[in-house]
Amino acid sequence: MPDREYYLTDDARNVKARADLSAYAEKLLSLSGSAEAAAAAARIVALETSIARLHWTRVENRDPVKTYNRTAIADATTAMSAFGWKAFVEGLGPEASAITEFDIRQPSYVKQLGELVRSTPVTTWREYFRFRVLDANASFLPAAYDTARFDFRERALRGVQAQQPRWRRGLTLIDRSIGEIAGRVYVERTFPLEARIRIRELVANLRIAFEQSIDSLEWMGPQT
């Protein structure tokens, strides 16, 4: 869910959100053929709650110093040996081969998550990742999955009452996926060289105007 407090705060809204999450997980698992969907859903919610307890609060995450922790891959492996950091980086592609360190925003979370990975049965992790895969792809699966996702993610959590038709969501997906490519073709067809020259001249003139405006400010000196 969107924030750790959804799992840890016991007010009416968040208690209902956790119940809705459990029902949603049970629905997806049941649709996918799980024999013990209700029990698996309960384990999934319990696991996500355990993970939420490890996360930092919003206030802690706003601290730019506390959340800047450059860490070598070797040190990350020591802190969380249960996770294959080297394999993870290699899986990012050939360009990632040069990565030797990265920023770990929540070091204590990484360390404690490693302990949680060891202490949680593999079968529970399988159930959890099965649910996560179904949740991530529910919009592309048969209508029952799609409806279940909307009822939880949009209606229950965000208050959206009506879902857009699938054809419209399909167009939105295409636009997000190839929008830049389609935009480039559109520009080539409808934006001639003369128009580009005019726009570049306009931008150049704007820069000159801004420069003159800044230079005339009495409260700004050369050092500023």
C-alpha positions as CSV (number, residue, x, y, z in Angstrom):
1,M,0.0,0.0,0.0
2,P,1.1,3.6,-0.4
3,D,2.7,4.2,3.0
4,R,3.9,2.2,6.1
5,E,1.2,3.8,8.2
6,Y,-1.5,1.9,6.3
7,Y,-0.1,-1.2,7.9
8,L,0.8,0.1,11.3
9,T,-1.9,2.7,12.3
10,D,-5.0,1.2,13.9
11,D,-7.6,3.9,13.0
12,A,-10.7,2.9,11.1
13,R,-9.5,3.8,7.7
14,N,-6.3,1.9,7.8
15,V,-7.9,-1.2,9.5
16,K,-10.3,-1.3,6.6
17,A,-7.5,-0.8,4.1
18,R,-5.7,-3.9,5.5
19,A,-8.9,-5.9,5.3
20,D,-9.4,-4.8,1.7
21,L,-5.8,-5.7,0.9
22,S,-6.3,-9.2,2.3
23,A,-9.5,-9.7,0.3
24,Y,-7.8,-8.4,-2.8
25,A,-4.9,-10.8,-2.4
26,E,-7.3,-13.7,-1.8
27,K,-9.2,-12.8,-4.9
28,L,-6.2,-12.7,-7.2
29,L,-4.7,-15.9,-5.8
30,S,-8.1,-17.6,-6.1
31,L,-8.5,-16.5,-9.7
32,S,-5.0,-17.9,-10.5
33,G,-5.9,-21.3,-9.0
34,S,-4.4,-21.2,-5.5
35,A,-6.0,-23.9,-3.3
36,E,-5.6,-22.0,0.0
37,A,-6.0,-18.4,-1.2
38,A,-7.4,-17.1,2.1
39,A,-4.6,-18.5,4.3
40,A,-2.0,-17.3,1.7
41,A,-3.5,-13.8,1.7
42,A,-3.3,-13.6,5.4
43,R,0.4,-14.6,5.3
44,I,1.0,-12.0,2.5
45,V,-0.5,-9.2,4.6
46,A,1.5,-10.3,7.6
47,L,4.7,-10.2,5.6
48,E,4.0,-6.8,4.1
49,T,3.3,-5.5,7.6
50,S,6.6,-6.9,8.8
51,I,8.3,-5.1,5.8
52,A,6.5,-1.9,6.6
53,R,7.8,-1.9,10.2
54,L,11.3,-1.8,8.8
55,H,10.7,1.2,6.6
56,W,11.7,4.7,7.9
57,T,9.0,7.3,8.5
58,R,8.2,10.1,6.1
59,V,10.0,12.5,8.3
60,E,13.2,10.4,8.3
61,N,13.0,10.0,4.5
62,R,12.9,13.8,4.1
63,D,16.4,14.1,5.7
64,P,18.8,14.5,2.8
65,V,21.9,13.8,4.9
66,K,20.5,10.7,6.7
67,T,19.3,9.2,3.4
68,Y,22.6,9.7,1.5
69,N,24.6,6.6,2.1
70,R,27.1,5.7,-0.7
71,T,27.8,2.0,-0.3
72,A,30.1,-0.3,-2.2
73,I,28.5,-3.5,-3.6
74,A,30.7,-5.6,-1.4
75,D,29.6,-3.7,1.7
76,A,25.9,-4.1,0.7
77,T,26.5,-7.8,0.3
78,T,27.9,-7.9,3.9
79,A,24.9,-6.0,5.2
80,M,22.3,-8.1,3.4
81,S,24.0,-11.3,2.3
82,A,20.7,-13.0,1.6
83,F,20.2,-10.8,-1.4
84,G,22.3,-11.3,-4.5
85,W,23.5,-7.7,-5.1
86,K,26.0,-8.7,-7.7
87,A,23.5,-10.7,-9.7
88,F,21.0,-7.8,-9.3
89,V,23.4,-5.3,-10.8
90,E,24.4,-7.6,-13.6
91,G,20.7,-8.1,-14.4
92,L,20.4,-4.3,-15.1
93,G,22.3,-4.8,-18.4
94,P,25.7,-4.4,-19.9
95,E,25.9,-0.7,-19.0
96,A,25.6,-1.6,-15.3
97,S,29.0,-3.4,-15.3
98,A,30.7,-0.2,-14.3
99,I,28.6,0.2,-11.1
100,T,30.7,-0.4,-8.0
101,E,28.6,1.5,-5.5
102,F,25.2,3.0,-5.0
103,D,23.2,5.0,-2.6
104,I,21.2,3.1,0.0
105,R,18.6,5.5,1.4
106,Q,17.6,3.3,4.4
107,P,20.6,1.3,5.6
108,S,18.9,-0.2,8.6
109,Y,16.0,-1.3,6.4
110,V,18.3,-3.2,4.1
111,K,20.1,-4.9,7.0
112,Q,16.8,-5.9,8.7
113,L,15.2,-7.0,5.4
114,G,18.1,-9.4,5.0
115,E,17.2,-10.9,8.4
116,L,13.5,-11.1,7.4
117,V,14.4,-12.9,4.2
118,R,16.1,-15.6,6.2
119,S,13.4,-15.9,8.8
120,T,10.5,-16.1,6.5
121,P,9.7,-19.5,4.8
122,V,10.4,-19.7,1.1
123,T,6.8,-20.8,0.6
124,T,5.5,-17.5,1.9
125,W,7.9,-15.6,-0.3
126,R,6.6,-17.6,-3.3
127,E,3.0,-16.7,-2.3
128,Y,4.0,-13.0,-1.9
129,F,5.7,-12.8,-5.3
130,R,2.9,-14.6,-7.0
131,F,0.5,-12.0,-5.7
132,R,2.9,-9.2,-6.7
133,V,3.1,-10.4,-10.2
134,L,-0.6,-10.8,-10.5
135,D,-1.2,-7.4,-9.0
136,A,1.4,-5.7,-11.4
137,N,-0.2,-7.3,-14.5
138,A,-3.9,-7.4,-13.5
139,S,-4.8,-4.7,-16.0
140,F,-3.6,-7.0,-18.8
141,L,-5.3,-10.1,-17.6
142,P,-8.9,-11.2,-18.0
143,A,-11.6,-8.8,-16.7
144,A,-12.0,-10.4,-13.3
145,Y,-8.4,-9.6,-12.4
146,D,-8.7,-6.1,-13.8
147,T,-11.9,-5.4,-11.9
148,A,-10.4,-6.7,-8.7
149,R,-7.4,-4.4,-9.0
150,F,-9.6,-1.4,-9.7
151,D,-11.9,-2.1,-6.7
152,F,-8.9,-2.2,-4.4
153,R,-6.2,0.1,-5.9
154,E,-8.6,2.8,-7.2
155,R,-11.9,2.5,-5.4
156,A,-10.9,1.5,-1.9
157,L,-7.6,3.3,-1.6
158,R,-8.2,6.4,-3.8
159,G,-12.0,6.8,-3.8
160,V,-12.3,6.6,-7.6
161,Q,-15.8,5.4,-8.4
162,A,-15.7,4.6,-12.1
163,Q,-13.0,3.0,-14.2
164,Q,-12.3,4.2,-17.7
165,P,-13.1,1.7,-20.5
166,R,-10.3,-0.6,-21.4
167,W,-9.9,0.9,-24.9
168,R,-9.2,4.3,-23.4
169,R,-6.7,2.8,-20.9
170,G,-5.1,1.0,-23.8
171,L,-4.6,4.2,-25.7
172,T,-3.1,5.8,-22.6
173,L,-0.7,2.9,-22.3
174,I,0.4,3.2,-25.9
175,D,0.9,6.9,-25.5
176,R,3.1,6.4,-22.4
177,S,5.0,3.6,-24.1
178,I,5.8,5.1,-27.4
179,G,4.8,8.8,-26.9
180,E,8.3,10.1,-27.5
181,I,8.7,8.0,-30.7
182,A,5.4,9.1,-32.0
183,G,6.1,12.7,-31.1
184,R,9.4,12.6,-33.1
185,V,7.5,11.4,-36.2
186,Y,4.8,14.0,-35.6
187,V,7.5,16.8,-35.4
188,E,9.2,15.5,-38.6
189,R,5.9,15.7,-40.5
190,T,4.4,18.9,-39.1
191,F,7.3,21.0,-37.9
192,P,9.4,22.2,-40.9
193,L,12.9,23.6,-40.7
194,E,11.7,27.2,-41.0
195,A,9.6,26.8,-37.9
196,R,12.6,25.3,-35.9
197,I,14.7,28.3,-36.9
198,R,12.1,30.7,-35.7
199,I,11.7,28.9,-32.4
200,R,15.5,28.9,-31.9
201,E,15.6,32.7,-32.6
202,L,12.7,33.2,-30.1
203,V,14.5,31.2,-27.4
204,A,17.8,33.1,-28.0
205,N,15.9,36.4,-27.7
206,L,14.3,35.3,-24.5
207,R,17.7,34.4,-23.0
208,I,19.0,37.8,-23.9
209,A,16.0,39.5,-22.3
210,F,16.4,37.4,-19.1
211,E,20.1,38.3,-19.0
212,Q,19.4,42.0,-19.3
213,S,16.6,41.7,-16.7
214,I,19.0,40.0,-14.2
215,D,21.8,42.5,-14.9
216,S,19.4,45.4,-14.0
217,L,18.4,44.1,-10.6
218,E,19.7,46.4,-7.9
219,W,19.8,43.7,-5.2
220,M,22.0,41.3,-7.3
221,G,25.8,41.9,-7.5
222,P,28.5,40.0,-9.5
223,Q,28.9,37.5,-6.7
224,T,25.2,36.6,-6.6
